[in-house]
Amino acid sequence: MAVPSAHTQSIISTILALTTARAPKSICPSEVARHLAADEKGWRALMPAVRAAAATLAMSGEISVTQRGSPVDAMTAKGPIRLARGRSGPQ
C-alpha cells in the first residue's frame, strides 16, 4: 500500500476533522476543498482529490459517502454527495 502524499494526508485529515465535528450529520466535499483552498477560486481544483480521498476513507469504513441518503462510490457518483463518519469512526 502506497504512503499518501502530504497533500493527500492533509485532505484526509480535514475530511476526518470536519465529519467528526459535524457528526452525526454529514458534510459536503466542497466544505473540505474550501477549507484547504488558498483562495475562493482554488477550491474547485481540489474537488477530484477530495473525492478520491473520500473514496479511500469509505473503503476503510472511516466515513460513509451518500447521495440522496443512499450509499454511493465517491469516484463514480454523478452530482452532489455527502460525507459522514462511518461505522469505524467516532460517533
N, C-alpha and C positions, 0 to 999 in steps of 0.2 A: 504494500500500500504506500502510495506516494505521500510525502510530508507536504501539507498545504503551504502555499507561499504566505508571506507576511500579509499580503493584501487579502488573500482568501481567509486567513485566520482572523483578520480584522472584521471581515463581513460576518463570519460565523459567530464571533464574539458579540457583535452588535445584534444579530438575529436572536441569539440566546438571551441577551440582556433585555431587549425590548419585549420579547414574548414572555419572559418571566415577570417583568414589571406589569404587563397588561393582563396576565393570567387571571381568571380563566378565559378572558376574551381574546380575540385574535388581532393581528396587525396586518397592514398592507405591506407588501415588499417594498413599495416606494418609500415608506417611512424609514426603512433601513438605508436605502440609497440616499435619501435626503439627509439623513443623519451623518453619513460619511462623505457626502459631496463637498467639494471646496466652495462651490457656488451654486446658485439656484438652477443654472442650466446644466451643470455637470451630472446631476443625479440620474438622468435618463441613460447615460452611457454606462452606468453601473448596474442597470437592471438585469442584463443577461448573467452577470457574475452573481448577483443576489439570488436569482432563480436557481442557478447551478448549486450554490451553497445550500439553499433551502432544500433542494432535491437530495443532496448528500445527508443533511441532517434528518430528513424524513425517512430515508432508507435505514438510518440507525435508530429510528424511533424517538429521537430527541424532540422533534417537532412534528406536527401534522400539517398537511397542506390541503386546503379545501377550496372548492368553488361552488357557490350556492349551497353550502353546507355538506357537500359530498366530497369524499377523499379523491384527490387527483394527483397526477405526476406533475411536479412543478415545471419540468422541462417540456412537456408536450401539451399542457393545458393552454388553450387559447382564451385570451381575455383575463379579467381580474381574478386573482387568487388571494387567499388569506393564509396567514401563518399563525399557529398557536402551539403552545407547549404540548409535547406528545406524552405518551404513556410513561416513558422512562425519565422525563424531565420533572423538576419540582413542580408541584401543583399549588 
